[in-house]
Amino acid sequence: MAGYLYFPREGDDRVARSRQSDQGLVLDYAADGRLIGIEMPDPTPEAFEALLTLMRELDCADPERELMPLKRALAC
């Protein structure tokens, strides 16, 4: 099982490059450098916290609410 968070995309945006974070998250970027997705290859509570921290650093609107379904799934 893996988790993927999609960010807004424009037109035919595709992943042009990916970068793995220190916490094991994979950040996907469009050709123009915009972040268009984050993959959580190993959805653990620790990876969830890393994703939540990253979303706060990116000034995402209400990351706690956005990630609530994933948090609930990890609690099972």
Secondary structure, DSSP 8 states (H G I E B T S, - for coil): --EEEE----TT----EEEE-TTS-EEEE-TTS-EEEEEESS--HHHHHHHHHHHHHTT-S-HHHHTHHHHHHHH-
